[in-house]
Amino acid sequence: MMFARSDTQSIRVGPEHGGCGIPHLREIGLDGYPVAVWALDCPACEGFLQGDPMWSKTVADIPLTLDEDLAARQYERIGAQQQSALLTAAVARLAGFDGAEISPFVKGTISGQRPALGPVMTCPAGHAGNVPGSKFCVACGAALSAVASPRELTSA
């Protein structure tokens, strides 16, 4: 018995390839839609289909379509993020932290959101967007202090 990918609707393996030559069609279920799992039970055609990447010997190994593969990867990614968030929340609760005490960087990492730009320096004239450690403002060229005070650092 061989199992087809979900997007395969029919197959015909000719006698020249060792098959029976009869077209095999995916069955239609009682709901009017093609059955989810199509098991082909034709010993003559199975020998040829064993080497076909669209077919499998077991239900568990049925190859995924491109869309199914993308959905499975997204499902796994989101599941891993949610598992990480749950673990972080549990550890924080055990340590006596409430949600407000968890770093925004940790929250952003476990949520899967892309990080915002890091800290920036503001020049004496009020221009933001200067990378910490810069000597001059990118907007006006004014000299920047070597050490920025905490209130000069903001998130962009």
VEXGU-127592 format. One record per atom (N, C-alpha, C, O): residue in one letter; chain; atom name; y, x, z. Coordinates in Angstrom, 2 decimals, always signed. Atoms other than C-alpha are relative to their C-alpha. Layout:
# residues N
 code unit site       y       x       z
    A    A   CA       Y       X       Z
...
***
This chain:
# residues 156
 code unit site       y       x       z
    M    A    N   -1.17   +0.84   +0.00
    M    A   CA   +0.00   +0.00   +0.00
    M    A    C   +1.24   +0.90   +0.00
    M    A    O   +1.29   +1.90   +0.71
    M    A    N   -1.26   -0.75   +0.09
    M    A   CA   +3.49   +1.27   -0.89
    M    A    C   +1.15   -0.95   +0.29
    M    A    O   +1.07   -2.15   +0.00
    F    A    N   -1.17   +0.79   -0.37
    F    A   CA   +6.89   +0.07   +0.34
    F    A    C   +1.23   +0.49   -0.76
    F    A    O   +1.48   +1.69   -0.86
    A    A    N   -1.14   -0.34   +0.85
    A    A   CA  +10.03   -0.06   -1.82
    A    A    C   +1.31   -0.03   +0.78
    A    A    O   +1.43   -0.70   +1.80
    R    A    N   -1.37   +0.09   -0.51
    R    A   CA  +13.69   +0.57   -1.03
    R    A    C   +0.50   -1.43   -0.18
    R    A    O   -0.04   -2.18   -0.99
    S    A    N   -0.48   +1.39   +0.04
    S    A   CA  +15.68   -2.62   -0.50
    S    A    C   +0.68   -0.36   -1.32
    S    A    O   +0.81   -1.55   -1.62
    D    A    N   -0.68   +0.32   +1.26
    D    A   CA  +17.46   -2.34   -3.86
    D    A    C   -0.96   +0.00   -1.20
    D    A    O   -0.52   -0.22   -2.33
    T    A    N   +1.00   +0.04   +1.08
    T    A   CA  +14.22   -2.16   -5.92
    T    A    C   -0.53   -1.42   -0.08
    T    A    O   -1.06   -1.95   +0.89
    Q    A    N   +0.40   +1.40   +0.17
    Q    A   CA  +13.42   -5.59   -7.34
    Q    A    C   -1.29   -0.16   -0.80
    Q    A    O   -1.97   -1.18   -0.67
    S    A    N   +1.22   +0.10   +0.79
    S    A   CA  +10.57   -4.86   -9.74
    S    A    C   -0.44   +1.39   -0.44
    S    A    O   +0.33   +2.35   -0.42
    I    A    N   +0.55   -1.26   +0.48
    I    A   CA   +8.31   -2.13  -11.05
    I    A    C   -1.15   -0.31   -0.97
    I    A    O   -1.88   -1.29   -0.79
    R    A    N   +1.13   +0.09   +0.92
    R    A   CA   +5.91   -1.69  -13.94
    R    A    C   -0.42   +1.43   -0.30
    R    A    O   +0.35   +2.21   -0.84
    V    A    N   +0.54   -1.33   +0.27
    V    A   CA   +3.71   +1.39  -14.14
    V    A    C   -1.04   -0.17   -1.10
    V    A    O   -2.07   -0.81   -0.92
    G    A    N   +0.88   +0.14   +1.17
    G    A   CA   +2.09   +1.66  -17.54
    G    A    C   -1.31   +0.75   +0.15
    G    A    O   -1.43   +1.67   +0.96
    P    A    N   +1.32   -0.66   -0.04
    P    A   CA   -1.53   +2.67  -18.15
    P    A    C   +0.09   +1.49   -0.33
    P    A    O   -0.72   +2.28   +0.16
    E    A    N   -0.15   -1.42   +0.34
    E    A   CA   -0.30   +5.97  -19.63
    E    A    C   +0.36   +0.85   +1.22
    E    A    O   +0.23   +2.07   +1.19
    H    A    N   -0.34   -0.70   -1.24
    H    A   CA   +0.87   +6.87  -16.07
    H    A    C   -1.00   -0.33   +1.10
    H    A    O   -0.79   +0.04   +2.26
    G    A    N   +1.04   +0.33   -0.97
    G    A   CA   -2.25   +5.54  -14.34
    G    A    C   +0.16   -1.35   +0.66
    G    A    O   -0.64   -1.71   +1.53
    G    A    N   -0.23   +1.31   -0.60
    G    A   CA   -0.82   +2.11  -13.47
    G    A    C   -0.75   -1.10   -0.71
    G    A    O   -1.48   -0.87   -1.67
    C    A    N   +0.70   +1.16   +0.56
    C    A   CA   -2.07   -1.37  -14.26
    C    A    C   +0.73   -0.58   -1.21
    C    A    O   +0.15   -1.33   -1.99
    G    A    N   -0.77   +0.50   +1.13
    G    A   CA   +0.73   -2.12  -16.75
    G    A    C   +0.59   -1.38   +0.23
    G    A    O   +1.34   -1.87   -0.61
    I    A    N   -0.53   +1.33   -0.31
    I    A   CA   +1.54   -5.46  -15.10
    I    A    C   +1.30   +0.15   +0.81
    I    A    O   +1.34   +0.96   +1.74
    P    A    N   -1.23   -0.07   -0.80
    P    A   CA   +5.11   -6.00  -13.82
    P    A    C   -0.23   -0.57   +1.41
    P    A    O   -0.83   -1.63   +1.57
    H    A    N   +0.06   +0.46   -1.40
    H    A   CA   +5.30   -6.31  -10.02
    H    A    C   +1.42   -0.35   +0.42
    H    A    O   +2.34   +0.44   +0.22
    L    A    N   -1.32   +0.48   -0.38
    L    A   CA   +8.24   -8.33   -8.64
    L    A    C   +0.08   -0.17   +1.51
    L    A    O   -0.88   -0.57   +2.16
    R    A    N   -0.24   +0.25   -1.43
    R    A   CA   +9.73   -8.43   -5.15
    R    A    C   -0.04   -1.50   +0.23
    R    A    O   +0.56   -2.26   -0.53
    E    A    N   +0.13   +1.42   -0.29
    E    A   CA   +8.88  -11.77   -3.60
    E    A    C   +1.33   -0.58   +0.50
    E    A    O   +2.18   +0.14   +1.03
    I    A    N   -1.16   +0.72   -0.51
    I    A   CA  +11.52  -14.37   -2.78
    I    A    C   -0.44   -0.75   +1.25
    I    A    O   -1.46   -1.45   +1.24
    G    A    N   +0.35   +0.65   -1.26
    G    A   CA  +11.49  -15.62   +0.81
    G    A    C   +0.33   -1.48   -0.01
    G    A    O   +0.89   -2.00   -0.97
    L    A    N   -0.25   +1.43   -0.13
    L    A   CA  +11.71  -19.20   +2.01
    L    A    C   +1.49   -0.33   +0.01
    L    A    O   +1.89   -1.44   -0.33
    D    A    N   -1.45   +0.20   -0.03
    D    A   CA  +15.47  -18.75   +2.43
    D    A    C   +0.65   +0.18   -1.37
    D    A    O   +1.86   +0.01   -1.51
    G    A    N   -0.53   -0.17   +1.35
    G    A   CA  +15.86  -18.05   -1.29
    G    A    C   +0.45   +1.42   -0.32
    G    A    O   +0.89   +1.69   -1.44
    Y    A    N   -0.41   -1.39   +0.20
    Y    A   CA  +16.60  -14.33   -0.84
    Y    A    C   -1.24   +0.88   -0.13
    Y    A    O   -2.30   +0.53   +0.38
    P    A    N   +1.13   -0.93   +0.07
    P    A   CA  +14.37  -11.37   -1.72
    P    A    C   -0.44   +0.42   +1.41
    P    A    O   +0.40   +0.57   +2.30
    V    A    N   +0.51   -0.42   -1.31
    V    A   CA  +12.11  -10.35   +1.18
    V    A    C   +0.56   +1.38   +0.35
    V    A    O   +0.79   +2.21   -0.53
    A    A    N   -0.59   -1.25   -0.44
    A    A   CA  +13.49   -7.49   +3.26
    A    A    C   -0.94   +1.18   -0.23
    A    A    O   -0.50   +2.25   -0.67
    V    A    N   +0.98   -1.07   +0.19
    V    A   CA  +10.30   -5.43   +3.12
    V    A    C   -0.97   -0.43   -1.09
    V    A    O   -1.64   -1.45   -0.98
    W    A    N   +0.90   +0.29   +1.11
    W    A   CA   +8.37   -5.34   -0.13
    W    A    C   -1.16   +0.98   +0.04
    W    A    O   -0.99   +2.18   -0.13
    A    A    N   +1.21   -0.80   -0.02
    A    A   CA   +4.81   -4.10   +0.17
    A    A    C   -0.76   -0.23   -1.30
    A    A    O   -1.20   -1.34   -1.58
    L    A    N   +0.74   +0.09   +1.26
    L    A   CA   +3.17   -3.38   -3.17
    L    A    C   -1.45   +0.39   +0.27
    L    A    O   -1.73   +1.49   +0.75
    D    A    N   +1.43   -0.25   -0.22
    D    A   CA   -0.61   -3.63   -2.98
    D    A    C   -0.72   -0.02   -1.34
    D    A    O   -1.38   -1.00   -1.70
    C    A    N   +0.65   -0.15   +1.30
    C    A   CA   -1.83   -2.40   -6.36
    C    A    C   -0.53   +1.44   -0.06
    C    A    O   +0.22   +2.36   -0.37
    P    A    N   +0.55   -1.35   -0.04
    P    A   CA   -4.19   +0.59   -6.09
    P    A    C   +0.27   +0.82   -1.26
    P    A    O   +0.48   +2.03   -1.17
    A    A    N   -0.24   -0.75   +1.24
    A    A   CA   -3.66   +1.51   -9.75
    A    A    C   +1.42   +0.56   -0.04
    A    A    O   +1.62   +1.69   -0.48
    C    A    N   -1.40   -0.43   +0.07
    C    A   CA   +0.14   +1.73   -9.42
    C    A    C   +0.40   +0.90   +1.17
    C    A    O   +1.32   +1.71   +1.04
    E    A    N   -0.35   -0.77   -1.20
    E    A   CA   +0.21   +3.26   -5.92
    E    A    C   -0.10   +1.50   -0.22
    E    A    O   +0.72   +2.25   +0.30
    G    A    N   +0.15   -1.44   +0.25
    G    A   CA   -1.02   +6.64   -7.15
    G    A    C   +1.23   +0.59   -0.66
    G    A    O   +1.64   +1.70   -0.32
    F    A    N   -1.20   -0.48   +0.69
    F    A   CA   +1.99   +7.00   -9.44
    F    A    C   +1.21   -0.05   +0.93
    F    A    O   +2.04   +0.87   +0.92
    L    A    N   -1.17   +0.20   -0.85
    L    A   CA   +4.48   +5.70   -6.85
    L    A    C   +0.04   +0.93   +1.20
    L    A    O   +1.08   +1.06   +1.84
    Q    A    N   +0.03   -0.90   -1.16
    Q    A   CA   +3.38   +8.19   -4.15
    Q    A    C   +0.99   +1.14   -0.14
    Q    A    O   +1.47   +1.66   +0.87
    G    A    N   -0.95   -1.09   +0.21
    G    A   CA   +5.64  +10.82   -5.71
    G    A    C   +1.41   -0.47   -0.27
    G    A    O   +2.30   +0.35   -0.51
    D    A    N   -1.31   +0.57   +0.30
    D    A   CA   +8.59   +8.47   -6.24
    D    A    C   +0.85   -0.08   +1.27
    D    A    O   +0.41   -0.68   +2.26
    P    A    N   -0.83   +0.01   -1.21
    P    A   CA  +11.49   +8.96   -3.75
    P    A    C   +0.53   -1.39   +0.39
    P    A    O   +1.11   -1.54   +1.46
    M    A    N   -0.45   +1.36   -0.31
    M    A   CA  +12.28   +5.21   -3.90
    M    A    C   -1.07   -0.79   +0.76
    M    A    O   -0.84   -1.93   +1.17
    W    A    N   +1.13   +0.69   -0.61
    W    A   CA   +8.91   +4.34   -2.34
    W    A    C   -0.52   +0.80   +1.19
    W    A    O   -0.30   +2.01   +1.28
    S    A    N   +0.53   -0.63   -1.20
    S    A   CA   +7.16   +5.08   +0.95
    S    A    C   -1.40   -0.54   +0.30
    S    A    O   -1.76   -1.64   -0.11
    K    A    N   +1.33   +0.44   -0.41
    K    A   CA   +3.64   +4.89   +2.38
    K    A    C   +0.05   -0.83   +1.28
    K    A    O   -0.90   -1.56   +1.58
    T    A    N   -0.12   +0.75   -1.27
    T    A   CA   +4.92   +3.40   +5.68
    T    A    C   +1.34   -0.75   +0.04
    T    A    O   +2.30   -0.35   -0.61
    V    A    N   -1.23   +0.77   -0.17
    V    A   CA   +7.52   +0.82   +6.66
    V    A    C   +1.08   +0.86   +0.65
    V    A    O   +2.25   +0.79   +0.28
    A    A    N   -0.97   -0.83   -0.72
    A    A   CA   +9.18   +3.33   +9.00
    A    A    C   +0.69   +1.02   -0.89
    A    A    O   +1.80   +1.45   -0.59
    D    A    N   -0.55   -1.04   +0.87
    D    A   CA   +9.77   +5.78   +6.14
    D    A    C   +0.63   -0.54   -1.28
    D    A    O   +0.88   +0.23   -2.21
    I    A    N   -0.61   +0.56   +1.20
    I    A   CA  +11.26   +3.38   +3.58
    I    A    C   +1.36   +0.68   -0.19
    I    A    O   +2.19   +0.65   +0.72
    P    A    N   -1.28   -0.67   +0.23
    P    A   CA  +14.14   +5.35   +2.01
    P    A    C   +1.17   -0.99   +0.05
    P    A    O   +1.05   -2.14   -0.38
    L    A    N   -1.20   +0.83   -0.07
    L    A   CA  +17.63   +4.01   +2.65
    L    A    C   +0.79   +0.10   -1.31
    L    A    O   +0.76   +1.13   -1.98
    T    A    N   -0.94   -0.05   +1.11
    T    A   CA  +20.05   +3.08   -0.11
    T    A    C   +1.22   +0.77   +0.47
    T    A    O   +1.35   +1.05   +1.66
    L    A    N   -1.21   -0.72   -0.39
    L    A   CA  +23.38   +4.91   -0.15
    L    A    C   +0.81   -0.81   +1.02
    L    A    O   +1.26   -0.25   +2.02
    D    A    N   -0.76   +0.83   -0.93
    D    A   CA  +25.12   +1.98   +1.56
    D    A    C   -0.69   -0.10   +1.36
    D    A    O   -0.03   -0.05   +2.39
    E    A    N   +0.74   +0.06   -1.27
    E    A   CA  +22.38   +1.68   +4.19
    E    A    C   +0.12   +1.32   +0.75
    E    A    O   +0.26   +1.32   +1.98
    D    A    N   -0.12   -1.31   -0.63
    D    A   CA  +22.57   +5.42   +4.85
    D    A    C   +1.39   +0.18   +0.62
    D    A    O   +1.51   +0.66   +1.75
    L    A    N   -1.35   -0.11   -0.54
    L    A   CA  +26.36   +5.32   +5.28
    L    A    C   +0.17   -0.88   +1.24
    L    A    O   +0.77   -0.46   +2.22
    A    A    N   -0.09   +0.90   -1.15
    A    A   CA  +26.09   +2.32   +7.62
    A    A    C   -0.77   +0.57   +1.20
    A    A    O   -0.30   +0.47   +2.33
    A    A    N   +0.79   -0.57   -1.09
    A    A   CA  +23.36   +4.04   +9.66
    A    A    C   +0.73   +1.18   +0.64
    A    A    O   +0.73   +1.32   +1.86
    R    A    N   -0.74   -1.14   -0.54
    R    A   CA  +25.45   +7.20  +10.02
    R    A    C   +1.19   -0.46   +0.83
    R    A    O   +1.46   +0.10   +1.89
    Q    A    N   -1.14   +0.53   -0.74
    Q    A   CA  +28.49   +5.19  +11.10
    Q    A    C   -0.47   -0.61   +1.32
    Q    A    O   +0.17   -0.41   +2.36
    Y    A    N   +0.56   +0.62   -1.20
    Y    A   CA  +26.38   +3.22  +13.59
    Y    A    C   -0.37   +1.08   +1.02
    Y    A    O   -0.08   +0.93   +2.20
    E    A    N   +0.38   -1.09   -0.90
    E    A   CA  +25.01   +6.47  +15.06
    E    A    C   +1.24   +0.69   +0.57
    E    A    O   +1.27   +1.03   +1.75
    R    A    N   -1.22   -0.66   -0.47
    R    A   CA  +28.50   +8.04  +15.25
    R    A    C   +0.70   -0.84   +1.06
    R    A    O   +1.10   -0.32   +2.11
    I    A    N   -0.67   +0.89   -0.95
    I    A   CA  +30.02   +5.02  +16.99
    I    A    C   -0.82   -0.10   +1.28
    I    A    O   -0.26   -0.10   +2.38
    G    A    N   +0.86   +0.05   -1.18
    G    A   CA  +27.01   +4.79  +19.31
    G    A    C   +0.13   +1.24   +0.85
    G    A    O   +0.16   +1.15   +2.08
    A    A    N   -0.16   -1.25   -0.74
    A    A   CA  +27.38   +8.46  +20.27
    A    A    C   +1.35   +0.03   +0.72
    A    A    O   +1.43   +0.50   +1.86
    Q    A    N   -1.31   +0.04   -0.64
    Q    A   CA  +31.10   +7.97  +20.98
    Q    A    C   -0.01   -0.94   +1.20
    Q    A    O   +0.54   -0.61   +2.26
    Q    A    N   +0.04   +0.95   -1.09
    Q    A   CA  +30.43   +4.91  +23.12
    Q    A    C   -0.86   +0.52   +1.15
    Q    A    O   -0.54   +0.30   +2.32
    Q    A    N   +0.84   -0.60   -1.04
    Q    A   CA  +27.65   +6.71  +24.98
    Q    A    C   +0.79   +1.07   +0.76
    Q    A    O   +0.71   +1.14   +1.98
    S    A    N   -0.81   -1.04   -0.63
    S    A   CA  +30.00   +9.63  +25.64
    S    A    C   +1.08   -0.62   +0.89
    S    A    O   +1.35   -0.13   +1.98
    A    A    N   -1.03   +0.67   -0.80
    A    A   CA  +32.74   +7.27  +26.85
    A    A    C   -0.61   -0.58   +1.28
    A    A    O   +0.00   -0.48   +2.35
    L    A    N   +0.67   +0.57   -1.17
    L    A   CA  +30.30   +5.53  +29.20
    L    A    C   -0.37   +1.09   +1.00
    L    A    O   -0.17   +0.92   +2.20
    L    A    N   +0.36   -1.11   -0.87
    L    A   CA  +29.04   +8.83  +30.57
    L    A    C   +1.23   +0.58   +0.69
    L    A    O   +1.19   +0.87   +1.88
    T    A    N   -1.23   -0.51   -0.58
    T    A   CA  +32.59  +10.09  +31.10
    T    A    C   +0.52   -0.94   +1.08
    T    A    O   +0.93   -0.49   +2.15
    A    A    N   -0.46   +0.98   -0.99
    A    A   CA  +33.56   +6.86  +32.89
    A    A    C   -0.89   +0.03   +1.24
    A    A    O   -0.38   -0.07   +2.36
    A    A    N   +0.91   -0.04   -1.14
    A    A   CA  +30.45   +7.06  +35.09
    A    A    C   +0.22   +1.24   +0.86
    A    A    O   +0.26   +1.15   +2.09
    V    A    N   -0.25   -1.24   -0.74
    V    A   CA  +31.07  +10.68  +36.05
    V    A    C   +1.35   -0.07   +0.71
    V    A    O   +1.47   +0.36   +1.86
    A    A    N   -1.33   +0.13   -0.62
    A    A   CA  +34.75   +9.93  +36.71
    A    A    C   -0.08   -0.91   +1.22
    A    A    O   +0.52   -0.62   +2.25
    R    A    N   +0.14   +0.93   -1.13
    R    A   CA  +33.79   +6.99  +38.94
    R    A    C   -0.72   +0.68   +1.16
    R    A    O   -0.33   +0.52   +2.32
    L    A    N   +0.72   -0.72   -1.05
    L    A   CA  +31.28   +9.15  +40.85
    L    A    C   +0.89   +1.03   +0.69
    L    A    O   +0.76   +1.27   +1.89
    A    A    N   -0.91   -1.00   -0.55
    A    A   CA  +33.99  +11.78  +41.33
    A    A    C   +1.19   -0.63   +0.71
    A    A    O   +2.01   +0.07   +1.29
    G    A    N   -1.09   +0.67   -0.69
    G    A   CA  +36.38   +9.15  +42.67
    G    A    C   +1.26   -0.17   -0.82
    G    A    O   +2.30   -0.54   -0.28
    F    A    N   -1.15   +0.18   +0.87
    F    A   CA  +38.73   +9.06  +39.67
    F    A    C   +0.05   -1.43   -0.49
    F    A    O   -0.98   -2.08   -0.67
    D    A    N   -0.11   +1.27   +0.70
    D    A   CA  +40.11   +5.87  +38.27
    D    A    C   +0.37   +0.31   -1.45
    D    A    O   +0.62   +1.47   -1.78
    G    A    N   -0.25   -0.22   +1.42
    G    A   CA  +40.76   +5.41  +34.53
    G    A    C   +1.30   +0.70   -0.30
    G    A    O   +1.41   +1.43   -1.29
    A    A    N   -1.32   -0.58   +0.25
    A    A   CA  +44.40   +6.47  +34.82
    A    A    C   +0.00   +1.51   +0.21
    A    A    O   +0.86   +2.21   -0.32
    E    A    N   +0.03   -1.44   -0.30
    E    A   CA  +43.41   +9.93  +36.10
    E    A    C   -0.74   +0.82   -1.06
    E    A    O   -0.72   +2.05   -1.01
    I    A    N   +0.71   -0.73   +1.05
    I    A   CA  +41.30  +10.80  +33.04
    I    A    C   +1.00   +0.47   -1.04
    I    A    O   +1.83   -0.31   -1.52
    S    A    N   -0.92   -0.62   +0.95
    S    A   CA  +43.14  +13.13  +30.70
    S    A    C   +0.03   -0.76   -1.33
    S    A    O   -1.01   -1.19   -1.81
    P    A    N   -0.07   +0.64   +1.31
    P    A   CA  +44.44  +11.55  +27.48
    P    A    C   -0.76   +0.77   -1.08
    P    A    O   -1.23   +0.18   -2.05
    F    A    N   +0.74   -0.80   +0.97
    F    A   CA  +42.83  +14.43  +25.60
    F    A    C   -1.49   -0.33   +0.07
    F    A    O   -2.15   -0.43   -0.96
    V    A    N   +1.41   +0.37   -0.15
    V    A   CA  +39.41  +13.54  +27.04
    V    A    C   -0.21   -1.41   -0.55
    V    A    O   -1.18   -1.65   -1.27
    K    A    N   +0.12   +1.37   +0.52
    K    A   CA  +39.98   +9.84  +26.31
    K    A    C   +0.02   -0.01   -1.52
    K    A    O   -0.76   -0.73   -2.15
    G    A    N   -0.10   -0.05   +1.46
    G    A   CA  +41.00  +10.66  +22.73
    G    A    C   -1.24   +0.61   -0.63
    G    A    O   -1.69   +0.16   -1.69
    T    A    N   +1.19   -0.65   +0.53
    T    A   CA  +38.01  +12.93  +22.21
    T    A    C   -1.19   -0.95   +0.00
    T    A    O   -1.91   -1.04   -1.00
    I    A    N   +1.16   +0.87   -0.06
    I    A   CA  +35.45  +10.40  +23.36
    I    A    C   +0.19   -1.28   -0.79
    I    A    O   -0.78   -1.95   -1.13
    S    A    N   -0.23   +1.21   +0.79
    S    A   CA  +37.13   +7.55  +21.48
    S    A    C   -0.17   +0.26   -1.49
    S    A    O   -0.32   -0.68   -2.27
    G    A    N   +0.14   -0.33   +1.41
    G    A   CA  +36.84   +9.42  +18.18
    G    A    C   +1.31   -0.04   -0.76
    G    A    O   +1.32   +0.15   -1.97
    Q    A    N   -1.29   +0.03   +0.68
    Q    A   CA  +40.55   +9.10  +17.44
    Q    A    C   +0.42   +1.41   -0.36
    Q    A    O   +0.12   +2.37   +0.34
    R    A    N   -0.51   -1.31   +0.40
    R    A   CA  +42.18  +11.91  +15.58
    R    A    C   +1.13   +0.39   +0.94
    R    A    O   +1.94   -0.45   +1.32
    P    A    N   -1.04   -0.41   -0.94
    P    A   CA  +44.41  +13.97  +17.85
    P    A    C   +1.39   -0.01   -0.64
    P    A    O   +1.55   +0.27   -1.83
    A    A    N   -1.38   -0.09   +0.45
    A    A   CA  +48.16  +13.72  +17.57
    A    A    C   +0.40   +1.47   -0.01
    A    A    O   -0.33   +2.32   +0.51
    L    A    N   -0.49   -1.37   -0.02
    L    A   CA  +50.18  +16.85  +17.02
    L    A    C   +0.19   +0.44   +1.43
    L    A    O   +0.50   -0.37   +2.31
    G    A    N   -0.12   -0.54   -1.35
    G    A   CA  +50.31  +19.12  +20.04
    G    A    C   +1.44   +0.02   +0.48
    G    A    O   +2.32   -0.56   -0.17
    P    A    N   -1.33   -0.06   -0.57
    P    A   CA  +53.33  +19.86  +22.21
    P    A    C   +0.99   +0.66   -0.95
    P    A    O   +0.63   +1.54   -1.74
    V    A    N   -1.06   -0.59   +0.81
    V    A   CA  +56.64  +20.68  +20.53
    V    A    C   +1.18   +0.33   +0.91
    V    A    O   +1.31   -0.24   +2.00
    M    A    N   -1.19   -0.37   -0.77
    M    A   CA  +59.85  +22.29  +21.77
    M    A    C   +1.21   -0.68   -0.61
    M    A    O   +1.28   -0.90   -1.82
    T    A    N   -1.27   +0.56   +0.44
    T    A   CA  +63.29  +20.72  +21.56
    T    A    C   +1.06   +1.08   +0.17
    T    A    O   +1.13   +1.74   +1.20
    C    A    N   -1.03   -1.03   -0.06
    C    A   CA  +66.22  +23.01  +20.75
    C    A    C   +1.20   -0.52   +0.82
    C    A    O   +1.24   -1.70   +1.14
    P    A    N   -1.17   +0.44   -0.79
    P    A   CA  +69.56  +22.92  +22.70
    P    A    C   +0.79   -1.12   -0.69
    P    A    O   +1.48   -1.89   -0.02
    A    A    N   -0.72   +1.04   +0.72
    A    A   CA  +70.98  +20.66  +19.95
    A    A    C   -0.81   -1.30   -0.07
    A    A    O   -0.33   -2.30   -0.62
    G    A    N   +0.81   +1.22   -0.04
    G    A   CA  +68.12  +18.15  +20.46
    G    A    C   -0.99   -0.17   -1.13
    G    A    O   -1.63   -1.22   -1.24
    H    A    N   +0.97   +0.10   +1.09
    H    A   CA  +66.00  +18.89  +17.39
    H    A    C   -1.41   +0.27   +0.52
    H    A    O   -1.67   +1.30   +1.14
    A    A    N   +1.39   -0.17   -0.41
    A    A   CA  +62.29  +18.38  +18.06
    A    A    C   -0.78   +0.57   -1.18
    A    A    O   -0.23   +0.74   -2.27
    G    A    N   +0.85   -0.46   +1.09
    G    A   CA  +59.41  +19.70  +16.00
    G    A    C   -0.17   +1.50   -0.03
    G    A    O   -0.74   +2.04   -0.98
    N    A    N   +0.15   -1.45   -0.06
    N    A   CA  +59.58  +23.33  +17.04
    N    A    C   -1.28   +0.34   +0.76
    N    A    O   -1.51   -0.17   +1.86
    V    A    N   +1.26   -0.39   -0.61
    V    A   CA  +56.21  +24.90  +17.83
    V    A    C   +0.29   +0.91   +1.19
    V    A    O   +1.12   +1.82   +1.08
    P    A    N   -0.21   -0.89   -1.14
    P    A   CA  +56.04  +26.48  +21.31
    P    A    C   -0.22   +1.45   -0.38
    P    A    O   -1.19   +1.78   -1.07
    G    A    N   +0.06   -1.41   +0.33
    G    A   CA  +56.65  +30.20  +21.05
    G    A    C   +0.93   +0.38   -1.13
    G    A    O   +1.12   +1.57   -1.40
    S    A    N   -0.94   -0.30   +1.08
    S    A   CA  +59.12  +29.88  +18.15
    S    A    C   +1.28   +0.58   +0.59
    S    A    O   +1.65   +0.25   +1.71
    K    A    N   -1.23   -0.61   -0.47
    K    A   CA  +62.29  +31.94  +18.45
    K    A    C   +1.24   -0.76   -0.46
    K    A    O   +2.28   -0.70   +0.19
    F    A    N   -1.14   +0.73   +0.55
    F    A   CA  +64.55  +29.73  +16.32
    F    A    C   -0.40   -1.42   -0.38
    F    A    O   -1.55   -1.67   -0.74
    C    A    N   +0.23   +1.39   +0.36
    C    A   CA  +64.88  +26.00  +15.65
    C    A    C   -0.21   -0.11   -1.50
    C    A    O   +0.52   +0.49   -2.29
    V    A    N   +0.28   +0.18   +1.42
    V    A   CA  +63.40  +24.93  +12.32
    V    A    C   +1.06   -0.87   -0.68
    V    A    O   +1.20   -0.81   -1.90
    A    A    N   -1.00   +0.90   +0.58
    A    A   CA  +66.20  +22.36  +11.82
    A    A    C   +1.37   +0.66   -0.11
    A    A    O   +2.02   +0.56   -1.15
    C    A    N   -1.37   -0.52   +0.01
    C    A   CA  +69.39  +24.23  +12.79
    C    A    C   +0.09   +1.51   +0.15
    C    A    O   +1.17   +2.08   -0.03
    G    A    N   +0.00   -1.45   -0.13
    G    A   CA  +68.36  +27.86  +13.39
    G    A    C   +0.47   +0.49   +1.35
    G    A    O   +0.57   +1.71   +1.55
    A    A    N   -0.46   -0.42   -1.32
    A    A   CA  +69.59  +27.88  +17.01
    A    A    C   -1.11   +0.76   +0.71
    A    A    O   -2.30   +0.49   +0.49
    A    A    N   +0.98   -0.79   -0.76
    A    A   CA  +67.89  +30.37  +19.32
    A    A    C   -0.68   -0.89   +1.03
    A    A    O   -0.03   -1.70   +1.70
    L    A    N   +0.78   +0.75   -0.98
    L    A   CA  +65.13  +28.89  +21.45
    L    A    C   -0.34   +0.93   +1.15
    L    A    O   -0.56   +2.12   +0.94
    S    A    N   +0.35   -0.83   -1.14
    S    A   CA  +64.39  +30.11  +24.95
    S    A    C   -1.47   +0.41   -0.11
    S    A    O   -2.27   -0.32   -0.69
    A    A    N   +1.36   -0.51   +0.10
    A    A   CA  +61.22  +32.18  +25.28
    A    A    C   -0.97   -0.87   +0.79
    A    A    O   -2.12   -1.05   +0.38
    V    A    N   +0.86   +0.84   -0.82
    V    A   CA  +59.84  +29.92  +28.01
    V    A    C   +0.60   -1.40   +0.03
    V    A    O   +1.74   -1.58   +0.44
    A    A    N   -0.48   +1.38   +0.00
    A    A   CA  +60.16  +26.19  +27.61
    A    A    C   -0.25   -0.64   +1.34
    A    A    O   -1.29   -0.43   +1.96
    S    A    N   +0.22   +0.73   -1.25
    S    A   CA  +60.66  +24.03  +30.66
    S    A    C   -0.90   -1.18   -0.31
    S    A    O   -0.98   -1.63   -1.45
    P    A    N   +0.93   +1.11   +0.25
    P    A   CA  +58.15  +21.21  +31.12
    P    A    C   +0.66   -1.21   -0.67
    P    A    O   +0.00   -1.90   -1.45
    R    A    N   -0.61   +1.17   +0.61
    R    A   CA  +60.69  +18.55  +30.12
    R    A    C   +0.34   +0.23   -1.47
    R    A    O   +0.63   -0.72   -2.19
    E    A    N   -0.25   -0.27   +1.41
    E    A   CA  +61.25  +20.32  +26.78
    E    A    C   -1.24   -0.24   -0.84
    E    A    O   -1.16   -0.39   -2.06
    L    A    N   +1.23   +0.23   +0.73
    L    A   CA  +57.61  +19.82  +25.86
    L    A    C   -0.27   -1.50   -0.07
    L    A    O   -0.33   -2.19   +0.94
    T    A    N   +0.31   +1.43   +0.21
    T    A   CA  +56.86  +16.42  +24.38
    T    A    C   -1.14   -0.11   -0.97
    T    A    O   -1.44   +0.84   -1.70
    S    A    N   +1.04   +0.26   +0.99
    S    A   CA  +54.05  +14.90  +22.38
    S    A    C   +0.64   -0.62   -1.22
    S    A    O   +1.51   -1.48   -1.10
    A    A    N   -0.55   +0.57   +1.24
    A    A   CA  +54.81  +14.14  +18.76
    A    A    C   -0.79   -1.20   -0.38
    A    A    O   -0.50   -1.83   -1.40
***
